[in-house]
Amino acid sequence: MNKQALAEAISAKIGGTKIAAEQAIEAMIEAIVTTLKRDGEVSLSGFGIFSAKQRAARTARNPRTGESIQVPAMRVPKFRAAKALKDAVK
C-alpha cells in the first residue's frame, strides 16, 4: 500500500475527500519528522513508537571493490511496534 492507496482507504472510512485525507497524511508525516529532528519521540498507542537514535561511526567494506570506507556517525530513525500491532500481524 502506498500513500495514495492509504488516502483512498482513509477517505472511504471517514467519508471525506481524498485530497483532505492526503493532507492529513502529509501533516502527520511532517509532525513526526519535525519531532524526530528535535530529538523527540512520537508514541501512537496501539501502533508503535517513532524515535531517532545515534549510530556510531564505523568502517565498512565496499562490496564491489572490497575497499574499506569510513561511514560517519549519524542519526537514524527507529520504529518499535506496539504489542497490539505485533499481535494483529501474527
C-alpha positions as CSV (number, residue, x, y, z in Angstrom):
1,M,0.0,0.0,0.0
2,N,1.4,3.4,-0.9
3,K,0.4,6.9,0.2
4,Q,-2.3,7.3,-2.4
5,A,-4.0,4.0,-1.6
6,L,-3.8,4.9,2.1
7,A,-5.5,8.2,1.4
8,E,-8.3,6.4,-0.5
9,A,-8.8,4.0,2.3
10,I,-9.0,6.8,4.9
11,S,-11.4,8.9,2.7
12,A,-13.6,5.8,2.3
13,K,-13.6,5.1,6.0
14,I,-14.3,8.6,7.3
15,G,-16.3,9.9,4.3
16,G,-14.1,12.9,3.4
17,T,-12.4,13.7,0.1
18,K,-9.2,12.1,-1.0
19,I,-7.5,15.5,-1.0
20,A,-8.3,16.0,2.7
21,A,-7.1,12.5,3.5
22,E,-3.8,13.2,1.7
23,Q,-3.4,16.5,3.5
24,A,-4.0,14.7,6.8
25,I,-1.3,12.1,6.0
26,E,1.2,14.8,4.9
27,A,0.5,16.7,8.2
28,M,1.0,13.6,10.2
29,I,4.3,12.7,8.5
30,E,5.5,16.3,8.8
31,A,4.7,16.4,12.5
32,I,6.6,13.1,13.1
33,V,9.7,14.3,11.1
34,T,9.7,17.6,12.9
35,T,9.5,15.9,16.3
36,L,12.3,13.4,15.4
37,K,14.5,16.3,14.2
38,R,14.1,17.9,17.7
39,D,15.2,14.6,19.4
40,G,11.6,13.9,20.4
41,E,9.6,10.7,20.3
42,V,6.2,10.0,18.8
43,S,4.1,7.4,20.5
44,L,0.9,6.2,18.9
45,S,-1.0,4.0,21.3
46,G,-1.6,0.5,19.8
47,F,0.7,1.2,16.8
48,G,4.2,2.0,17.9
49,I,6.9,4.5,18.8
50,F,8.9,6.6,16.4
51,S,12.3,7.8,17.7
52,A,15.7,8.8,16.4
53,K,18.9,7.2,17.6
54,Q,22.6,7.9,17.2
55,R,24.6,5.4,15.1
56,A,28.3,5.4,15.8
57,A,31.0,5.9,13.1
58,R,32.2,2.6,11.7
59,T,34.4,1.1,9.0
60,A,32.5,-0.7,6.2
61,R,33.5,-2.5,3.1
62,N,32.6,-1.7,-0.4
63,P,31.2,-5.0,-1.8
64,R,32.1,-4.1,-5.4
65,T,35.8,-3.3,-4.8
66,G,36.5,-4.8,-1.4
67,E,37.9,-1.4,-0.3
68,S,37.4,-0.2,3.3
69,I,35.5,3.0,3.7
70,Q,34.6,5.2,6.7
71,V,30.9,5.7,7.5
72,P,30.4,8.8,9.6
73,A,28.3,8.9,12.8
74,M,24.7,9.8,12.1
75,R,21.2,9.9,13.5
76,V,18.8,7.4,12.0
77,P,15.0,7.0,12.5
78,K,13.8,4.0,14.5
79,F,10.4,2.4,14.9
80,R,9.3,0.0,17.6
81,A,6.0,-1.8,17.0
82,A,3.5,-1.9,19.9
83,K,2.3,-5.2,21.3
84,A,-1.1,-4.7,19.8
85,L,0.3,-4.2,16.3
86,K,2.6,-7.3,16.7
87,D,-0.4,-9.4,17.8
88,A,-2.6,-8.2,15.0
89,V,0.0,-9.1,12.4
90,K,0.6,-12.7,13.7
